[in-house]
Amino acid sequence: MRISEVMTKNVATVTPSISADDAWREMRDRRIHHLVVMKGGAVLGVVSERDLGGRAGAAVRRGATVESLMSRGAVTAAPDDTVRQAANQMRGRSLGCLPVVSGKRLVGILTVSDVLELVGRGVQRPIERGTRRSLSRRGPGRDAHHSPAT
């Protein structure tokens, strides 16, 4: 499955000069955990709820800008990358999201929540003919053709 099939396309973005308090309000109002930080059409980084100190982070945010708290040099993904590749990258680097770029243009964001939703609803995979076996009569002490002796 490709990232483009599960990513969020309506990405919330901010500029680095916005106040941390305004970024926090934006996240709270939209009920999201990440904002992509953009300048002149380029992805500069990501600011997360955690970067902003969370619910108890008023002191962290006071007088700060997004630029001072954001994670710089965002790791990005391409829309045609697989979800498996993205999940491994997120897990390996402890990332909560990957901005998705096509060329230099931001086209989406893939979050841990997106990946968990995919896992939770299950991925439908076609079953190759002849590989599916019925397990209805199998179990400990049983074989496929005979019932256990009683």
Summary of the structure (lengths in Angstrom):
residues: 150
radius of gyration: 22.2
end to end distance: 48.2
largest distance: 78.2
contacts: 391
relative contact order: 0.19
helix: 29%
strand: 24%
